[in-house]
Each structure stands twice: as structure tokens, then as C-alpha cells.
């Protein structure tokens, strides 16, 4: 006996075993109507009820890279200017239908989901400095309040007048559930002396890479 699928009619029916049939008789039944989304699979709830379910899109669906293009002297709390997306042709840009958007140093996410960020602070100084921070902040209320999520710390303990160069890095992972109210920004802060955060428009020295790694 063969079960024959026939999806020409909307709706769903219960499928019971026939009272009697021959071994070569066909049995027709209708599947539930799909909603037209790609990547759907037909599932059952364990009681014989069928429904369509859209599977999550596998892999990374968004990746973006930003950098500071001009040097910053001493503190910038937050960094409100000098941001640009990596645009070295033909390699740089972003993955996905859209990347982050930026306004006065505040970054808006293109969609909800879990994000992974790696950021780096490239700086130079001839001062004796115990600590220099580059930090990542998030807001849940469109910028009324900010939470210091992480920071990369560096230092310079020489203090002999020679210019030295340093790189500090940090990572963060977080869940964005509302792209209207949850946003991201960065800051740099030094203890004392003169510290130059290094920017470059031709390559990334200070900046970040961000990846959307899954659904919220």
C-alpha cells in the first residue's frame, strides 16, 4: 500500500487507517499550508498534528568592521567622531543585507540576536602612564543610561621620554533584543600624561570587528 501526498487543497485532516483496502490501493491526504518562507520543515507534535516550522539560518549572517581614521589625544568619553567602516577595496565592507549604522559614535544594530565583538586600542605615549583604557558600553534605554560592559587596558611604565607603542584588545558577547533602544559605543581614557589613540584611514589600528552569531 502507498501513501500519496496531495497538497492542492488548504487545511489539514486526520489520517486514519482505512477499514479495508487492497495492497496496491492509493490513500490521498492533504498537508497543512506553508506560509511561503524558505527553509521550512514539516514537524509533528507527537499526537499526529503536522505543522510547518522555519529553521534558523545557519552560520554567521552579519559581520562588520569599523575603525578610527584620525588620531585622538588623551580622553574621549565617548568616542563621538572619526569612525568609518573598513573600505579598502576590494576586500573590506560588511556581510549581510546591512551592517551597523553610526551617529556621533553611537552604533545601532541591524537586527536582534547574539553578537560577538573584538576591539583593539592602538596607542602611543612618551609619558609614564599606569593605565590606558578602551571600553565598550551598552544602553537599554536609547542612551539615557550606559553600562560599561568591558574594557581593554594597557600601560607604559618607562617614563624616559621615548615614544613607545602599545596594543590592547578585548572581546564581548551580548544579546540584543530591541534594536530601537539597545545601542553600543566606545570610549578611551588614560590615567595621566599625553596618550595618542592611533587612527588610520587605510588600515585598522584602533577599531572593532562585530559578528552576529545567532538568534536572540
Secondary structure, 3 states (H helix, E strand, C coil): CEEEECCCCCCCCCCCCCCCCCCCCEEEECCCCCCCCCCEEEEECCCCCEEEEECCCCCCCEEEEEEECCCEECCEECCCCCEEECCCCCCCCCECCCCCEEECCEEECCCCEEEEEEEEEEEEECCCEEEEEEEEEEECCCCCCCEEEEEEEEEECCCCCCCEEEEEEEEEEEEECCCCCCEEEEEEEECCCCEEECCCCCCCCCEEEEEEEECC
